[in-house]
Amino acid sequence: MAQGQTEALLTLEDSVFWLNRRVLAEIEAEHRLPTIHPLREHVEAGSLMAYGPDLRDLFRRAATYVDRILKGAKPADLPVEQPTKFELVINLKTAKALGLAIPRTVLGRADQVIE
């Protein structure tokens, strides 16, 4: 990507990316590559932006499943649920380092702006 004409990057949710989020943020900065990830932890590590499911909400909801199973419910009888809470997180420090101006309308929609 560094040798090509890549102008931005969109990653998918993957444990390898999540485990190496700090290294990815360093590579993104080194190559001035604006990147959007699916999880907020990438932005906290220094990446530009994240939009995806709120993991804390998913874990809270999973706890209700554990409770139901411990009370005797059969796991196969429990409904499959999809995420219902998504979050947009933006790192303004990274945006400034990349020379990007994030529009106020986008900042206004963000759940968290890291400065």
DSSP file (Angstrom, degrees, kcal/mol; ACC not computed):
  #  RESIDUE AA STRUCTURE BP1 BP2  ACC     N-H-->O    O-->H-N    N-H-->O    O-->H-N    TCO  KAPPA ALPHA  PHI   PSI    X-CA   Y-CA   Z-CA
    1    1 A M      >       0   0    0      0, 0.0     5,-0.8     0, 0.0     3,-0.3   0.000 360.0 360.0 360.0 -37.8    0.0    0.0    0.0
    2    2 A A  T   5 +     0   0    0      1,-0.2     0, 0.0     3,-0.1     0, 0.0   0.838 360.0  43.1 -63.9 -31.6    2.8    2.4    0.8
    3    3 A Q  T   5S+     0   0    0      2,-0.0    -1,-0.2     0, 0.0     2,-0.0   0.665 112.1  63.7 -86.9 -17.6    4.2    2.0   -2.7
    4    4 A G  T   5S-     0   0    0     -3,-0.3     0, 0.0     1,-0.0     0, 0.0   0.061 102.3 -87.6 -90.5-158.5    0.9    2.2   -4.4
    5    5 A Q  T   5 +     0   0    0      2,-0.0     2,-0.2    -2,-0.0    -3,-0.1  -0.009  64.8 152.0-104.1  27.1   -1.7    4.9   -4.7
    6    6 A T      < +     0   0    0     -5,-0.8     3,-0.1     1,-0.2    -2,-0.0  -0.413  16.4 174.4 -64.7 126.8   -3.6    4.0   -1.5
    7    7 A E        +     0   0    0      1,-0.3     2,-0.3    -2,-0.2    -1,-0.2   0.643  64.1   1.1-107.1 -21.3   -5.3    7.1    0.0
    8    8 A A        -     0   0    0     25,-0.2     2,-0.4     2,-0.0    -1,-0.3  -0.971  63.0-137.9-160.5 166.3   -7.2    5.6    2.8
    9    9 A L  E     -a   35   0A   0     25,-2.3    27,-2.3    -2,-0.3     2,-0.5  -0.995   5.8-166.0-138.8 139.4   -7.9    2.3    4.5
   10   10 A L  E     -a   36   0A   0     -2,-0.4     2,-0.3    25,-0.2    27,-0.2  -0.993  18.1-162.8-122.1 121.2  -10.9    0.5    5.9
   11   11 A T        -     0   0    0     25,-2.2     2,-0.2    -2,-0.5    -2,-0.0  -0.682  10.6-132.6-103.1 159.8  -10.2   -2.5    8.1
   12   12 A L        -     0   0    0     -2,-0.3     2,-0.4    25,-0.1     5,-0.1  -0.660  39.9 -84.4-101.5 163.3  -12.6   -5.3    9.1
   13   13 A E        +     0   0    0     -2,-0.2     2,-0.3    24,-0.1     3,-0.1  -0.551  65.0 150.2 -71.6 124.3  -13.0   -6.7   12.6
   14   14 A D     >  -     0   0    0     -2,-0.4     4,-2.4     1,-0.1     5,-0.2  -0.977  52.3-129.5-156.7 140.3  -10.3   -9.2   13.2
   15   15 A S  H  > S+     0   0    0     -2,-0.3     4,-2.8     1,-0.2     5,-0.2   0.836 109.4  56.8 -64.5 -31.5   -8.4  -10.3   16.3
   16   16 A V  H  > S+     0   0    0      2,-0.2     4,-1.5     1,-0.2    -1,-0.2   0.930 110.1  44.4 -64.9 -44.0   -5.0   -9.9   14.6
   17   17 A F  H  4 S+     0   0    0      2,-0.2     7,-0.2     1,-0.2    -2,-0.2   0.922 114.5  49.7 -64.0 -43.1   -5.8   -6.3   13.9
   18   18 A W  H >< S+     0   0    0     -4,-2.4     3,-1.3     1,-0.2    -2,-0.2   0.925 110.8  48.5 -63.9 -44.9   -7.2   -5.7   17.4
   19   19 A L  H 3< S+     0   0    0     -4,-2.8     3,-0.3     1,-0.3    -1,-0.2   0.809 118.9  40.3 -64.9 -29.1   -4.1   -7.3   19.1
   20   20 A N  T 3X S+     0   0    0     -4,-1.5     4,-2.7    -5,-0.2    -1,-0.3  -0.016  76.3 124.5-108.3  28.4   -1.8   -5.2   16.9
   21   21 A R  H <> S+     0   0    0     -3,-1.3     4,-2.2     1,-0.2    -1,-0.2   0.831  73.5  50.7 -62.4 -34.1   -3.8   -1.9   17.0
   22   22 A R  H  > S+     0   0    0     -3,-0.3     4,-2.0     2,-0.2    -1,-0.2   0.920 111.9  47.0 -69.6 -42.3   -0.9    0.2   18.4
   23   23 A V  H  > S+     0   0    0      2,-0.2     4,-2.4     1,-0.2    -2,-0.2   0.918 112.0  51.3 -63.4 -43.6    1.5   -1.1   15.7
   24   24 A L  H  X S+     0   0    0     -4,-2.7     4,-2.9     1,-0.2    -2,-0.2   0.918 108.1  51.8 -59.5 -43.8   -1.2   -0.4   13.0
   25   25 A A  H  X S+     0   0    0     -4,-2.2     4,-2.2     1,-0.2    -1,-0.2   0.888 109.9  49.8 -61.1 -39.1   -1.7    3.1   14.3
   26   26 A E  H  X S+     0   0    0     -4,-2.0     4,-2.6     2,-0.2    -1,-0.2   0.912 112.3  46.9 -65.7 -42.4    2.1    3.7   14.0
   27   27 A I  H  X S+     0   0    0     -4,-2.4     4,-2.2     2,-0.2    -2,-0.2   0.910 111.1  52.0 -65.9 -42.3    2.2    2.4   10.5
   28   28 A E  H  <>S+     0   0    0     -4,-2.9     5,-2.9     1,-0.2     4,-0.3   0.913 113.0  45.1 -59.6 -43.0   -0.8    4.5    9.5
   29   29 A A  H ><5S+     0   0    0     -4,-2.2     3,-1.1     3,-0.2    -2,-0.2   0.922 110.7  53.1 -67.0 -44.4    0.9    7.6   10.9
   30   30 A E  H 3<5S+     0   0    0     -4,-2.6    -1,-0.2     1,-0.3    -2,-0.2   0.876 118.8  35.4 -58.8 -39.0    4.2    6.8    9.3
   31   31 A H  T 3<5S-     0   0    0     -4,-2.2    -1,-0.3    -5,-0.2    -2,-0.2   0.297 108.0-122.8-100.3   8.6    2.6    6.4    5.9
   32   32 A R  T < 5 +     0   0    0     -3,-1.1    -3,-0.2    -4,-0.3    -4,-0.1   0.928  54.6 160.5  49.9  53.2    0.0    9.2    6.5
   33   33 A L      < -     0   0    0     -5,-2.9    15,-0.2    -6,-0.1    -1,-0.2  -0.888  36.3-142.0-112.1 102.6   -2.8    6.8    5.8
   34   34 A P        -     0   0    0      0, 0.0   -25,-2.3     0, 0.0     2,-0.4  -0.445  29.3-173.3 -63.4 131.2   -6.3    7.7    7.2
   35   35 A T  E     -a    9   0A   0    -27,-0.2    14,-1.7    -2,-0.2     2,-0.5  -0.978  22.2-156.5-134.1 141.0   -7.9    4.6    8.4
   36   36 A I  E     -ab  10  49A   0    -27,-2.3   -25,-2.2    -2,-0.4    14,-0.2  -0.974  17.5-173.3-115.7 131.1  -11.3    3.7    9.8
   37   37 A H  E     - b   0  50A   0     12,-2.5    14,-2.2    -2,-0.5   -25,-0.1  -0.713  31.8-122.2-115.2 165.8  -11.6    0.6   12.0
   38   38 A P  S    S+     0   0    0      0, 0.0     2,-0.4     0, 0.0    12,-0.1   0.581  90.2  60.4 -86.0  -8.0  -14.7   -1.1   13.4
   39   39 A L  S >> S-     0   0    0     10,-0.2     3,-1.5     1,-0.1     4,-0.6  -0.957  73.6-134.5-129.5 141.1  -13.7   -0.7   17.1
   40   40 A R  H >> S+     0   0    0     -2,-0.4     4,-2.2    13,-0.3     3,-0.6   0.762  98.3  73.7 -58.6 -29.8  -13.0    2.3   19.3
   41   41 A E  H 3> S+     0   0    0      1,-0.3     4,-1.1     2,-0.2    -1,-0.3   0.795  91.1  58.2 -60.4 -27.7   -9.9    0.7   20.8
   42   42 A H  H <4>S+     0   0    0     -3,-1.5     5,-2.4     2,-0.2     4,-0.4   0.905 107.0  46.6 -66.7 -40.9   -8.1    1.4   17.5
   43   43 A V  H X<5S+     0   0    0     -4,-0.6     3,-1.3    -3,-0.6    -2,-0.2   0.896 108.8  54.3 -68.8 -39.9   -8.8    5.1   17.8
   44   44 A E  H 3<5S+     0   0    0     -4,-2.2    -1,-0.2     1,-0.3    -2,-0.2   0.791 106.6  53.8 -62.9 -26.3   -7.7    5.1   21.4
   45   45 A A  T 3<5S-     0   0    0     -4,-1.1    -1,-0.3    -5,-0.2    -2,-0.2   0.555 135.4 -85.2 -84.4  -9.3   -4.4    3.6   20.2
   46   46 A G  T < 5S+     0   0    0     -3,-1.3    -3,-0.2    -4,-0.4    -2,-0.1   0.385  82.4 133.7 124.8  -4.1   -4.0    6.4   17.7
   47   47 A S      < -     0   0    0     -5,-2.4    -1,-0.3    -6,-0.1    47,-0.2  -0.277  60.2-115.3 -72.2 166.2   -5.9    5.6   14.5
   48   48 A L  S    S-     0   0    0    -13,-0.3    43,-2.9   -15,-0.2     2,-0.3   0.935  77.6  -7.5 -70.7 -49.7   -8.1    8.2   12.9
   49   49 A M  E     -bC  36  90A   0    -14,-1.7   -12,-2.5    41,-0.2     2,-0.4  -0.983  47.7-162.8-154.1 153.7  -11.6    6.9   13.2
   50   50 A A  E     +bC  37  89A   0     39,-2.3    39,-2.5    -2,-0.3     2,-0.4  -0.998   6.4 177.1-141.2 141.1  -13.9    3.9   14.2
   51   51 A Y  E     + C   0  88A   0    -14,-2.2    37,-0.2    -2,-0.4   -12,-0.1  -0.935  39.0  90.1-140.7 119.5  -17.4    3.1   13.5
   52   52 A G  E    S- C   0  87A   0     35,-1.7    35,-2.8    -2,-0.4   -13,-0.1  -0.980  72.2 -29.8 178.5-172.3  -18.9   -0.2   14.7
   53   53 A P  E     - C   0  86A   0      0, 0.0     2,-0.9     0, 0.0   -13,-0.3  -0.279  58.3-113.4 -65.1 146.9  -20.7   -2.0   17.5
   54   54 A D     >  -     0   0    0     31,-2.5     4,-2.0     1,-0.2     3,-0.3  -0.722  25.9-160.7 -79.7 106.7  -20.2   -0.9   21.1
   55   55 A L  H  > S+     0   0    0     -2,-0.9     4,-2.6     1,-0.2     5,-0.2   0.865  88.0  57.1 -61.1 -37.8  -18.4   -3.8   22.6
   56   56 A R  H  > S+     0   0    0      1,-0.2     4,-2.1     2,-0.2    -1,-0.2   0.900 107.4  48.7 -61.3 -39.1  -19.3   -2.8   26.2
   57   57 A D  H  > S+     0   0    0     -3,-0.3     4,-2.4     2,-0.2    -1,-0.2   0.902 110.4  51.4 -65.7 -40.6  -23.0   -3.0   25.2
   58   58 A L  H  X S+     0   0    0     -4,-2.0     4,-2.2     1,-0.2    -2,-0.2   0.908 110.0  48.8 -63.1 -41.6  -22.4   -6.4   23.6
   59   59 A F  H  X S+     0   0    0     -4,-2.6     4,-1.6     2,-0.2    -1,-0.2   0.897 110.5  51.2 -65.7 -39.7  -20.8   -7.8   26.7
   60   60 A R  H  X S+     0   0    0     -4,-2.1     4,-0.8    -5,-0.2    -2,-0.2   0.921 112.0  46.7 -61.3 -43.9  -23.6   -6.4   28.9
   61   61 A R  H >X S+     0   0    0     -4,-2.4     4,-0.9     1,-0.2     3,-0.6   0.858 107.4  57.1 -67.8 -34.7  -26.1   -8.1   26.7
   62   62 A A  H 3X S+     0   0    0     -4,-2.2     4,-2.1     1,-0.2     3,-0.4   0.844  97.2  63.8 -63.8 -32.7  -24.2  -11.3   26.7
   63   63 A A  H 3X S+     0   0    0     -4,-1.6     4,-2.4     1,-0.2    -1,-0.2   0.847  97.0  56.1 -61.5 -33.3  -24.4  -11.3   30.5
   64   64 A T  H <X S+     0   0    0     -4,-0.8     4,-2.2    -3,-0.6    -1,-0.2   0.858 106.2  51.1 -67.3 -32.8  -28.2  -11.7   30.2
   65   65 A Y  H  X S+     0   0    0     -4,-0.9     4,-2.5    -3,-0.4    -2,-0.2   0.919 109.2  49.7 -67.3 -43.6  -27.7  -14.8   28.1
   66   66 A V  H  X S+     0   0    0     -4,-2.1     4,-2.7     1,-0.2     5,-0.2   0.929 110.6  51.0 -59.8 -44.8  -25.3  -16.3   30.7
   67   67 A D  H  X S+     0   0    0     -4,-2.4     4,-1.2     1,-0.2    -1,-0.2   0.918 110.8  47.9 -59.0 -45.4  -27.9  -15.5   33.4
   68   68 A R  H  <>S+     0   0    0     -4,-2.2     5,-2.6     1,-0.2    -1,-0.2   0.891 112.4  48.8 -65.0 -39.1  -30.6  -17.2   31.5
   69   69 A I  H ><5S+     0   0    0     -4,-2.5     3,-1.8     1,-0.2    -2,-0.2   0.915 109.4  52.0 -66.8 -42.7  -28.5  -20.3   30.8
   70   70 A L  H 3<5S+     0   0    0     -4,-2.7    -1,-0.2     1,-0.3    -2,-0.2   0.759 106.1  56.0 -65.4 -23.0  -27.5  -20.6   34.5
   71   71 A K  T 3<5S-     0   0    0     -4,-1.2    -1,-0.3    -5,-0.2    -2,-0.2   0.342 133.3 -88.6 -90.6   6.5  -31.2  -20.5   35.3
   72   72 A G  T < 5S+     0   0    0     -3,-1.8    -3,-0.2     1,-0.3    -2,-0.1   0.399  76.3 144.7 110.0  -3.7  -31.8  -23.5   33.1
   73   73 A A      < -     0   0    0     -5,-2.6    -1,-0.3    -6,-0.1     3,-0.0  -0.406  51.8-119.6 -68.1 144.3  -32.5  -22.1   29.6
   74   74 A K    >>  -     0   0    0      1,-0.1     3,-1.8    -2,-0.1     4,-0.6  -0.728  14.3-136.9 -82.9 128.7  -31.2  -24.2   26.7
   75   75 A P  G >4 S+     0   0    0      0, 0.0     3,-1.3     0, 0.0    -1,-0.1   0.857 103.8  59.0 -54.2 -36.5  -28.7  -22.2   24.6
   76   76 A A  G 34 S+     0   0    0      1,-0.3    -3,-0.0    -3,-0.0    -2,-0.0   0.733 102.0  55.3 -66.4 -20.8  -30.3  -23.5   21.4
   77   77 A D  G <4 S+     0   0    0     -3,-1.8    -1,-0.3     2,-0.1    -4,-0.0   0.578  87.1  97.2 -87.6 -10.3  -33.6  -21.9   22.5
   78   78 A L  S << S-     0   0    0     -3,-1.3     2,-0.1    -4,-0.6   -13,-0.0  -0.579  80.6-112.3 -81.4 141.3  -32.2  -18.4   22.9
   79   79 A P        -     0   0    0      0, 0.0     2,-0.5     0, 0.0    -1,-0.1  -0.367  24.2-116.7 -71.9 149.8  -32.6  -16.0   20.0
   80   80 A V        -     0   0    0     -2,-0.1     2,-0.3     0, 0.0     0, 0.0  -0.748  36.6-161.4 -82.9 129.7  -29.7  -14.8   18.0
   81   81 A E        -     0   0    0     -2,-0.5     3,-0.0     0, 0.0     0, 0.0  -0.846   9.4-147.4-115.3 151.4  -29.3  -11.1   18.4
   82   82 A Q        -     0   0    0     -2,-0.3     0, 0.0     1,-0.1     0, 0.0  -0.770  41.0 -81.3-108.0 159.1  -27.4   -8.5   16.4
   83   83 A P        -     0   0    0      0, 0.0    -1,-0.1     0, 0.0     3,-0.1  -0.285  40.2-179.5 -57.7 143.3  -25.7   -5.4   17.7
   84   84 A T        +     0   0    0      1,-0.2     2,-0.5   -30,-0.1    -2,-0.0   0.526  63.6  64.6-118.8 -15.5  -28.1   -2.5   18.3
   85   85 A K        +     0   0    0    -31,-0.1   -31,-2.5     2,-0.0     2,-0.3  -0.951  60.8 177.3-117.1 120.0  -25.8    0.1   19.6
   86   86 A F  E     -C   53   0A   0     -2,-0.5     2,-0.4   -33,-0.3   -35,-0.0  -0.840  10.3-155.4-116.7 155.5  -23.1    1.5   17.3
   87   87 A E  E     -C   52   0A   0    -35,-2.8   -35,-1.7    -2,-0.3     2,-0.5  -0.987  11.3-150.2-137.6 146.0  -20.6    4.2   18.0
   88   88 A L  E     -C   51   0A   0     -2,-0.4    23,-2.4    21,-0.2    24,-1.5  -0.963  20.3-177.6-111.3 122.8  -18.5    6.7   16.0
   89   89 A V  E     -Cd  50 112A   0    -39,-2.5   -39,-2.3    -2,-0.5     2,-0.4  -0.984   3.2-169.6-125.4 132.7  -15.2    7.7   17.5
   90   90 A I  E     -Cd  49 113A   0     22,-2.1    24,-3.4    -2,-0.4     2,-0.8  -0.970  16.6-147.3-126.7 136.8  -12.8   10.2   16.0
   91   91 A N  E  >  - d   0 114A   0    -43,-2.9     4,-2.0    -2,-0.4    24,-0.2  -0.877  12.6-174.9-103.1 102.7   -9.2   11.1   17.0
   92   92 A L  H  > S+     0   0    0     22,-2.8     4,-2.7    -2,-0.8     5,-0.2   0.830  82.5  59.3 -67.7 -32.4   -8.7   14.8   16.3
   93   93 A K  H  > S+     0   0    0     21,-0.8     4,-2.0     1,-0.2    -1,-0.2   0.920 109.2  44.2 -61.3 -43.1   -5.0   14.7   17.1
   94   94 A T  H  > S+     0   0    0      2,-0.2     4,-1.9   -47,-0.2    -2,-0.2   0.900 110.9  54.3 -68.0 -40.7   -4.5   12.1   14.4
   95   95 A A  H  <>S+     0   0    0     -4,-2.0     5,-3.2     1,-0.2     4,-0.5   0.924 109.9  47.3 -58.7 -44.8   -6.7   14.1   12.0
   96   96 A K  H ><5S+     0   0    0     -4,-2.7     3,-1.1     1,-0.2    -1,-0.2   0.904 109.8  52.8 -63.5 -41.5   -4.5   17.2   12.5
   97   97 A A  H 3<5S+     0   0    0     -4,-2.0    -1,-0.2     1,-0.3    -2,-0.2   0.823 111.4  47.3 -63.5 -30.8   -1.3   15.1   12.1
   98   98 A L  T 3<5S-     0   0    0     -4,-1.9    -1,-0.3    -5,-0.1    -2,-0.2   0.495 116.6-115.8 -87.3  -4.5   -2.7   13.9    8.8
   99   99 A G  T < 5 +     0   0    0     -3,-1.1     2,-0.4    -4,-0.5    -3,-0.2   0.784  67.1 144.0  75.3  27.4   -3.7   17.4    7.7
  100  100 A L      < -     0   0    0     -5,-3.2     2,-0.6    -6,-0.2    -1,-0.3  -0.818  42.5-150.6-103.7 139.4   -7.4   16.5    7.7
  101  101 A A        -     0   0    0     -2,-0.4    -9,-0.0    -3,-0.1    -5,-0.0  -0.940  13.9-148.3-105.1 117.6  -10.2   18.8    8.7
  102  102 A I        -     0   0    0     -2,-0.6     5,-0.1   -10,-0.1   -12,-0.0  -0.754  25.8-115.3 -85.8 123.5  -13.2   16.8   10.1
  103  103 A P    >>  -     0   0    0      0, 0.0     4,-2.4     0, 0.0     3,-0.7  -0.234  16.3-122.9 -59.5 145.9  -16.4   18.6    9.2
  104  104 A R  H 3> S+     0   0    0      1,-0.3     4,-2.6     2,-0.2     5,-0.2   0.832 111.8  60.4 -58.2 -33.4  -18.4   19.9   12.2
  105  105 A T  H 3> S+     0   0    0      2,-0.2     4,-0.8     1,-0.2    -1,-0.3   0.881 107.8  44.1 -63.9 -36.8  -21.4   17.9   11.1
  106  106 A V  H X> S+     0   0    0     -3,-0.7     4,-0.9     2,-0.2     3,-0.7   0.918 113.3  50.3 -72.5 -44.4  -19.4   14.7   11.4
  107  107 A L  H >< S+     0   0    0     -4,-2.4     3,-0.6     1,-0.2    -2,-0.2   0.872 106.7  56.8 -60.3 -36.1  -17.9   15.7   14.8
  108  108 A G  H 3< S+     0   0    0     -4,-2.6    -1,-0.2     1,-0.2    -2,-0.2   0.768 107.6  47.4 -66.7 -26.1  -21.4   16.5   15.9
  109  109 A R  H << S+     0   0    0     -4,-0.8   -21,-0.2    -3,-0.7    -1,-0.2   0.598  88.9 109.6 -88.9 -12.9  -22.5   13.0   15.2
  110  110 A A    <<  -     0   0    0     -4,-0.9   -21,-0.2    -3,-0.6     3,-0.2  -0.354  61.1-149.5 -67.0 141.6  -19.5   11.4   16.9
  111  111 A D  S    S+     0   0    0    -23,-2.4     2,-0.3     1,-0.3   -22,-0.2   0.788  87.1  10.7 -77.2 -30.2  -20.1    9.5   20.2
  112  112 A Q  E     -d   89   0A   0    -24,-1.5   -22,-2.1     2,-0.0     2,-0.5  -0.980  61.7-161.6-150.2 138.5  -16.6   10.5   21.3
  113  113 A V  E     -d   90   0A   0     -2,-0.3     2,-0.5   -24,-0.2   -22,-0.2  -0.986  14.5-152.2-118.9 119.9  -14.0   12.9   20.0
  114  114 A I  E      d   91   0A   0    -24,-3.4   -22,-2.8    -2,-0.5   -21,-0.8  -0.816 360.0 360.0 -94.7 125.6  -10.5   12.2   21.3
  115  115 A E              0   0    0     -2,-0.5    -1,-0.1   -23,-0.2   -24,-0.1   0.429 360.0 360.0-106.9 360.0   -8.3   15.4   21.3
